[in-house]
Amino acid sequence: MSRTNFDMLLQAGCHFGHLRRKWNPAMAPYIYTERNGIHIIDLHKTVVKIDEAAEALKQIAKSGKKILFVATKKQTKDVVAEKATSVNMPYVIERWPGGMLTNFPTIRKAVKKMANIDKLMNDGTYSNLSKRELLQVTRQRAKLEKNLGSIADLTRLPSALFVIDICKENIAVKEAQRLGIPVFGIVDTNSNPNEVDFAIPANDDAKDSVEVILNACCSAIAEGLEERKAEKADEKAAEAQSAEAAEGKAKRGARKARKDAPAAPAAEEAAE
């Protein structure tokens, strides 16, 4: 069963590409036609690509790994933040911090600095600072929160990137390529789909278009997380069962040993 359908995508305006003169020839297989100088994306192919991407994302989530969502475009920021938060995944919606992946330890240091400021504020270390110094610290904390707050839980490199508009986020895509991190991307007619591992041909400018695709992908991620939870619960139950069985066996063994023990001296007397 498909996670989306032609009509859903059509209603959300996923089929609108860019002007013909702005197109990337590598997108030719995904272009259905041209209307009023604008390329129209073949939504039948988009449906297939969404299903492929969703299935792969589900498996990543099921294995307990993180997927980093990237969208610094004004019109798609909020929807990406909302959807990524709903499945407990990190996201970047402000400026992409250069070296976020290739220089990950430095980014982690900045995140730790944020946690450190919080700790010092809570334990009263900053209470004797002057107003000016306190203001500086507060501003620094707010800046770190704005840029890195959404990746505070990302303790290691993500296992995949989900990018809205691979042209705008080309630095993020290049960093992921360098490290061999698979990239899922919504690609418009001005993009090169060969730059990402899972290309979803669709309008990457409209909020509705991005939302309908994210709904399908995030519900797949949620399924993966649920399956992981269920598997862990089954493992725990199996472990508890085997521990119970072992305990029962040990008890039966002890009872048998106690039963057999008094019989030994009697047998010895009979032998004499």
N, C-alpha and C positions, 0 to 999 in steps of 0.2 A: 504493500500500500504506500502511495506517495505521501510525503509530508506536506506538500503544497499542491496546488493545481493551477492550471492555465488561467482560470477565471480570477482566482485570488491575486495572482501576480499582475494580471491585466488591470484589475481594479486599483491596485497600489501604484500603478504607473511604472512598473519594472521594465517595460518594453522601450521606454524612451532613451535613445542613445544621445550622442553628441552630434554636432553639425558634421556634415559629410566631409568638409575640408579638414576637420580635426581628427579624423579617424586613424586608427592604427591597422594597417593591412593584416596583421596577425589575428585580428578579431573577425575577419571575413567569414569563417565557418559558423559564427554565432549571429550573424546579421541576416535578418529575414528579408527586409526590403528597405527602401528609402522613401520618406514622405516629406514633402516641403523642405528638402535639403537636410532633413534629419534622419539618421539611421534608426531603424526599428529592430530591436533585438528579438531573436526567435525564442519565445518563452517556453516552447516545448523542450528545447535544449536546456533552458534554465532550470526547469522542473527536475530533469535528470541530474544535473550538476548539484542542485541543492541536496537531493537524496544521497548522492555519493559523499558530499562533504559532511552531511549530518551523520551518516553511518560511521565515518572515520572519526569525527569529533566524539561520538558516543563511546567508541572503543578507548580513546585517549582518556576520557573522564572516568571510564570504568576501571582503568588501570591506576587511577588515583593521581594522575598528572595534571599539571596546570596549563590552561590555554590563556594566552594574553591577548586581550582585545585592544585594537588600536584604531582610533578615529579622532582626529583633531579638527575635523570640519565642524564649523559652527552648527549647521542644521542637523547633524547626526550625533553630536556629543551626548546629549541627554538620553536619547534612546539607547545608545550603546552602554552608558553608565548603568542605566536601569536594568537592562537585560543581563549584563555581566554580573551585576550584584545579585540578581535573582538566582544565579547558579553558583554564586560564591567564587567567581573567577576575577583575577586582576585585570585592570584596564588602564589605558593611557588616553586621556581626552584633552589634555593641555598640550603644550609643546612636547615633541618627542625628545627626551634627553639623549643627546648624541653619546653613543657608546653604552647605551642602556643594556645591550646584550653583550657586545664585544668587550666592554669594560665593566662587567657586572659587579665585581667586588667594590668598586668605587661608589656605585649607586647604592649598594647595600650599606656602605659606611654612612651615606647621607640619610638613609632611612633610620639607621641606628641612632644617628645624631638627634633625629626627631623624637625618638623614644626616650633618649637621654634627657632632652629638654623637659619632656613631660615628667620624668621621674624627679628631676631636680625641682621642678615647680611644685610637685605634690609633697615632697619631703621638706619643703620650706627653705631650701638652700638659697633660693632667689629672693626671699622675703626682705633681706637687707640691701638689695640693689636699689640704686636711685631710679626715679621714674623714667629717666631717659634710657638707662641701661635696660630696664625691664621692657620698655617699648621696643628697643632694638631686638631683644630676644623674642618677644611676641611676634614681631614682624618676620623674623627669620623662620620661626615655627610655622607661621601662616603660609609663607612662600614654599617651604618644604611640603607642607600638607597639600597645597594646591597642585604641585607638580608630582609629588611622590606618594601622597596619602593612599591612593588607590592601589599601589603595589606594595604596601607595607607588609602584607602577608607572603609576598613572593620571596621565599628564602633561597631558592635556587633558580637556575634558568628555566623558563617555561618550555614545555614540550612541543608547543605549537603557537603560531601567531594567527589571529583572525583580523584581517585588515580591511577597512572600508576605504576604497579609493587607493589603489596601489601606486598611482602616479604621485599623489600628494604625500604618501607615506613611504616614498622610495628609499629613504635612509633606513627605516625600520626593516623593510624587505631585504635590503642589501646586507644588513647586519645578520639577519636570520639565515640568509643564504650562505654567508661566510662560516657560520657555525653549524650548518646542516640542520637547522630547525625548520620543519615543514611549515609552509605558509598557506593559509586559506584566505582567499581574497574575493571581494565583490569587484568585478572588473567591468568597466564601462567601455564604450566603443573607442575611446582614446587611449586605452591601456594595452599592454602586451600580456596576454594570458599565460605566455610561456615562462614568465618570471615567477609564477607561483605554482605550488604543487596542486592545489585544488582551486580552480578558477570558477567563480559563479558569475556568468554573464548577466548583468542587470544594471539598471540605473543606480549609480552610487551617490547621486546628489539629493534625491528626494527622501525625506524622512520616512514616508509611508513604505517606499520601496525597501529601504534598509530594514525597517521594522518587521515587515512580513518575512523577510529572509532570516533575520535574527530569531524570530519566534520559532521557526522550524528548527534552526540549529540549536538554540538553547533548550528546546524541549527534548531534543536528542541527548544533549549533555546531561540534562536532569534525569533522563532514563538511565544513562550510564552510571550516574552517581547512585541512583536507587538500586540498580543491579549490584553495584559494588557493596552497598550496605547490606543487601539481602545475602550476598555470598559470604560476607564477613560473619553475619549472624548464624548462617548455616555451619560455617567452620567452627564457631564457638560452641554451638550445640553439639556438633560431632565430637569436639574435644571433651566437652563435659560428659558426654555419653561414654566415651572410651575410658575416661578417668573413673567414672562410676562403675563400669564393668570391671576395671582393674581392681578397684577397691573391693567389689563383691567377691572377686576371685581370691583376693588375699584373705578376706574374712572366712571364706569357705575353707581355704587351706589351713587357716589357724584352727578352725573348729575341728577339722579332721585330725590335725596333729594332737589336739587336746584329747580327742576320743581315743586315739591310738595309744597315747602315753600310758594310762593305767594298765593296759593289757600286757605290757612288756614284762613287769616284775612277776605277774601271775604265770606267764609262760615260762619264765626262768625257774620258778619253784617247781612247776610240773616236770621240767626237764631233770631236776635234781632227784 
